[in-house]
Amino acid sequence: MRSSFLQCCFLAAVLTLSPSISRSQPQDGRPRPAAPAFAVSPNDADWATPAKNTAGTRYSELSEINTQNVNRLQVAFTFSTGVNKGHEGAPLVVGGLMFIVSPYPNIVYALDLTRPGGPLKWQYNPKPDASAQGVACCDVVNRGPTYSNGRLFFTTLDAHVVALDAGTGREIWNVKLGEINRGETMTMAPLVVKDKVIAGISGGEYGVRGWVQALDAADGKTVWKAYSTGPDQDVKIGADFKPFYEEDRGKDLGVSTWPPNAWEIGGGTVWGFASYDPDLDLIFYGTANPGPWNPNQRPGDNKWTNTVFARDPDTGQARWAYQWNPHDLHDWDGINENILVEVVWHGKPRKALVHPDRNGLVYLLDRTTGEVLSANFYHPVNTHRGVDLKTGRIRINEQKYPHEGKVIRNVCPTAPGAKDWSPSSFSHQTGLLYIPHNNLCMDWESTEANYIAGTPYVGAEVRMYAGPGGHRGELSAWDILAGKEVWTIKERFPVWGGTMTTAGGLVFYGNMEGWFKAVDAKTGAVLWQFKTSSGIIGQPTTYRGPDGKQYIAVLSGVGGWAGSIVSGDLDPRDSTAALGFVNAMADLKQATTKGGNLYVFALP
Ligand SMILES: O=C(O)c1cc(C(=O)O)c2c(n1)C(=O)C(=O)c1cc(C(=O)O)[nH]c1-2
């Protein structure tokens, strides 16, 4: 948050379930595990890609550490990244090496797990352009690398994708995909699908026109590029495109749902986690908010922002799309995780996609068609009344509609949504989704935004504060079939890191004060906790070490949008700093300090 940008500018629908899947028949209604074919690594000892598998479950079969013994967990070793910004990545483990990527300057470290204390085996510094820090919207974060076939792939803040030899750290290729002078950065963890590296661009708050690309894993050459806005040809919408809902059908909707030419600077960036179903041979990913935030400046549905796309990974052609929030009103990037699970729905097996959105709804979609099976509130919301399941469209509460020059108060949830990018996990044992989320409301005033390339293009003055109850975050366990919360843990600050769940009956997550916790996956009882050196916003992982023992790893190091007051040294009195987040986090400076460290835990 050296970024001048952040410093300057800134109920419930009740859906009835069929009796055939009611809680009284759990054997029929329980979500079933995704097919084993989803595993990226044949060896469950490893954790090779941020979400563990391409289904995105963040679930490990390892159970040596379990509800009975987790209270004996101890630090095995630590490692300082030497970087003081927000650490959002997942530590990966493959074949006795651990890989981490720091926030800017995006240093990659490989630690040798075959030796005591996990000493450094190699490091690689991509030397990104320092100016990229000035156009990063939400701290200078990176969501980690991904591993495939002996190579490590990652993005850099100055919009490069790099492939390294995982064994040696030797650079194999390094391609530049964006222009920081236009506000384009990259923070996403790539996903490798077959022989392609899937990665997208950030910069929605700078009028960047979003896209996702597939690069040849061998040489980094672009195989296809699909924009989120514009003519069908650019969006890769062709004969195969069969969206479920009427309003998503029609020619060039990525142009006609915008004022003239507004789609050229209309956002829809791609910076969340992608998932992949090898049976359907489809990738799934979300697009971010339209720019500018001020909705008065972009009448229309603003397709295809805030949308989930299903695409053929070989050609990029879209199979279907569904817009979570047409004509976005509150910066609700649709990039949150899409987790692929098999369910029995109304007596029939369905290939489902589970998505907890910024708008406070957990969606269950049929991932073959894009049909919304259910959409239930996981958090109180006053901006809309849920989804009309006939049309698929969200029903807006006009009272909270932003109008230029008028302050709309008590808008819940806020711009970062009921939850932001921080990924949930799904346990095949419990059938529950573990959702890290926020409890915040805001005052919002739309203002006129004018586009100058590479400068903020936002058009809103925001101030956030704690939601009902005063706590600012929660970890909730969610029954995806019943569409109901099973338990929840309240946290003082937003839960800004990911969750991880294991066959040991545990859920792991960290909070922004620095506590790393193991929770009983069934009951939510906190079984163990350890205070790390800084607030946690990273993604926990687990692996079996070369010594045969199970380990748990997490990066500690506060930052990200929520923690930018600390990582960016922002003034707590500047209530609109960090796009209004500082107002909600003024006391974070008393709770934690910055600094990136890896923590690895094991039983004695
Ligand atoms: O529109 C975009 O391109 C874009 C990019 C990013 C990013 O790359 O980190 C974030 C956001 N938007 C965003 O809306 C947001 O809430 C956010 C939070 C964070 C974070 O790391 O804590 N990044 C981003």
PDBQT file of the ligand as one rigid body, heavy atoms in Angstrom, charges set to zero:
ROOT
HETATM    1  O1  LIG A 701     -10.532  -5.704  -9.524  1.00  0.00    +0.000 OA
HETATM    2  C1  LIG A 701      -9.377  -6.133  -9.409  1.00  0.00    +0.000 C 
HETATM    3  O2  LIG A 701      -8.612  -6.287 -10.343  1.00  0.00    +0.000 OA
HETATM    4  C2  LIG A 701      -8.950  -6.517  -8.036  1.00  0.00    +0.000 A 
HETATM    5  C3  LIG A 701      -7.711  -7.076  -7.791  1.00  0.00    +0.000 A 
HETATM    6  C4  LIG A 701      -7.363  -7.474  -6.489  1.00  0.00    +0.000 A 
HETATM    7  C5  LIG A 701      -6.035  -8.128  -6.365  1.00  0.00    +0.000 C 
HETATM    8  O3  LIG A 701      -5.462  -8.454  -7.415  1.00  0.00    +0.000 OA
HETATM    9  O4  LIG A 701      -5.505  -8.330  -5.285  1.00  0.00    +0.000 OA
HETATM   10  C6  LIG A 701      -8.326  -7.278  -5.442  1.00  0.00    +0.000 A 
HETATM   11  C7  LIG A 701      -9.568  -6.704  -5.808  1.00  0.00    +0.000 A 
HETATM   12  N1  LIG A 701      -9.850  -6.325  -7.065  1.00  0.00    +0.000 NA
HETATM   13  C8  LIG A 701     -10.641  -6.540  -4.871  1.00  0.00    +0.000 A 
HETATM   14  O5  LIG A 701     -11.728  -6.086  -5.228  1.00  0.00    +0.000 OA
HETATM   15  C9  LIG A 701     -10.463  -6.954  -3.542  1.00  0.00    +0.000 A 
HETATM   16  O6  LIG A 701     -11.405  -6.908  -2.746  1.00  0.00    +0.000 OA
HETATM   17  C10 LIG A 701      -9.194  -7.455  -3.154  1.00  0.00    +0.000 A 
HETATM   18  C11 LIG A 701      -8.754  -7.868  -1.909  1.00  0.00    +0.000 A 
HETATM   19  C12 LIG A 701      -7.466  -8.229  -2.092  1.00  0.00    +0.000 A 
HETATM   20  C13 LIG A 701      -6.530  -8.730  -1.084  1.00  0.00    +0.000 C 
HETATM   21  O7  LIG A 701      -5.504  -9.264  -1.498  1.00  0.00    +0.000 OA
HETATM   22  O8  LIG A 701      -6.806  -8.608   0.113  1.00  0.00    +0.000 OA
HETATM   23  N2  LIG A 701      -7.114  -8.075  -3.398  1.00  0.00    +0.000 N 
HETATM   24  C14 LIG A 701      -8.163  -7.601  -4.078  1.00  0.00    +0.000 A 
ENDROOT
TORSDOF 0
